[in-house]
């Protein structure tokens, strides 16, 4: 039995009110974190089978782009959703679309 409080009294919800609440719950979209720890990011990549692929992409880069990406990968403590490491390595290098990267960040934040 679901209830609500109206004018200080607890009353039972109608089936229509229950249905509306369920639609709102079902429509809820989990917000995408804009940053996660590097440990969370690596665990999410491991869990999705992409960790080794990241290493491959990083090693395939050349010049300053490779150096910059390796420094970020090895020494950054936080991974930001809008930075080159994510956009270029995950997005371009692994062929992940925005919604897949969002899902990865949501997963990472839960670890």
Secondary structure in CASP SS format (residue, H / E / C, confidence):
PFRMAT SS
TARGET T0000
AUTHOR 0000-0000-0000
METHOD secondary structure of the structure
MODEL  1
X C 1.00
X C 1.00
X E 1.00
X E 1.00
X E 1.00
X E 1.00
X C 1.00
X C 1.00
X E 1.00
X E 1.00
X E 1.00
X E 1.00
X C 1.00
X C 1.00
X H 1.00
X H 1.00
X H 1.00
X H 1.00
X H 1.00
X H 1.00
X H 1.00
X H 1.00
X H 1.00
X H 1.00
X H 1.00
X H 1.00
X H 1.00
X C 1.00
X C 1.00
X C 1.00
X C 1.00
X C 1.00
X C 1.00
X C 1.00
X E 1.00
X E 1.00
X E 1.00
X H 1.00
X H 1.00
X H 1.00
X H 1.00
X H 1.00
X H 1.00
X H 1.00
X H 1.00
X H 1.00
X H 1.00
X C 1.00
X C 1.00
X C 1.00
X H 1.00
X H 1.00
X H 1.00
X H 1.00
X H 1.00
X H 1.00
X H 1.00
X H 1.00
X H 1.00
X H 1.00
X C 1.00
X C 1.00
X H 1.00
X H 1.00
X H 1.00
X H 1.00
X H 1.00
X H 1.00
X H 1.00
X H 1.00
X H 1.00
X H 1.00
X H 1.00
X H 1.00
X H 1.00
X C 1.00
X C 1.00
X E 1.00
X E 1.00
X E 1.00
X C 1.00
X C 1.00
X C 1.00
X H 1.00
X H 1.00
X H 1.00
X H 1.00
X H 1.00
X H 1.00
X H 1.00
X H 1.00
X H 1.00
X H 1.00
X C 1.00
X C 1.00
X C 1.00
X C 1.00
X H 1.00
X H 1.00
X H 1.00
X H 1.00
X H 1.00
X H 1.00
X H 1.00
X H 1.00
X H 1.00
X H 1.00
X H 1.00
X H 1.00
X H 1.00
X C 1.00
END
